[in-house]
């Protein structure tokens, strides 16, 4: 059960190591220096990939919000100007591409519009990601599909019918589906981690994963135990930094624990076949009083009146 999809040099799916994505997103606040530090943190943590977000501001920001004044790291300015400053340009992504290759870590992006897909193609990413907000944008999903690269879709803020419609519209070939709840941060009672099993039952030919926005690490570890084949969590240098996603992110030290314990969980799962391990043999010999006893179950006669 469960298809396997190749992302770069990694296989993602059932019976494969959990694919860990450190989402940088826009936590770099428009700074290439911060982006490099976040890539370093992801590498130190043992993550398999880092992910950014790519938007064309003029297409993604509704026209009536362009001139709304916002407080930003660069002072107060119109929202459209802030969105432009937070976006990396071609030369900056070229630097990120070189840096990730030097650090031997995969990188890709969530594309929020079709122009962003065209932009990202020049870097030959190993896959694409569709944000939860884009699940119903079938033209955008198809644009990412048309590249021939694997596609990860997140399912936050979506109904089962919307998930089914998206999957039916683009097919399941090289498709990965992430359970998610689009709250930043998300309270535990709205995480609904059992949806991972629901999605695995519904789409058994797709790797199913988890994109988490909770505070803390335990729910992500639980998601792995429930069968998530890939994990995505936001990474930050400091949860108190400026930015909308920082509070729902994991600092580097926490990300190190996150990945380390995911690997422990993988090793702990076993194969479900009961056996006596070598380390138990001596304890068995010294502590167990009775071994290898065949228990005879007496046959009880049953009378016709039930007594």
Secondary structure by P-SEA (a helix, b strand, c coil): cbbbbbcccccccccccbbbbbcccccccccaaaaaaaaaaaaaacccbbbbbbbcccccccccccccccccccccccaaaaaaaacccaaaaaaaaaaaaaacbbbbbbcccaaaaaaaccccccccccccccccaaaaaaaaaaaccbbbbbbccccaaaaaaaaaacccccbbbbbbbccccccccccccaaaaaaaaacccbbbbbbccccccaaaaaaaaacccbbbbbbccccccccccccccccaaaaaaaaaaaaaaaaaccccbbbbcccaaaaaaccccccbbbbbbbbbbbccccc
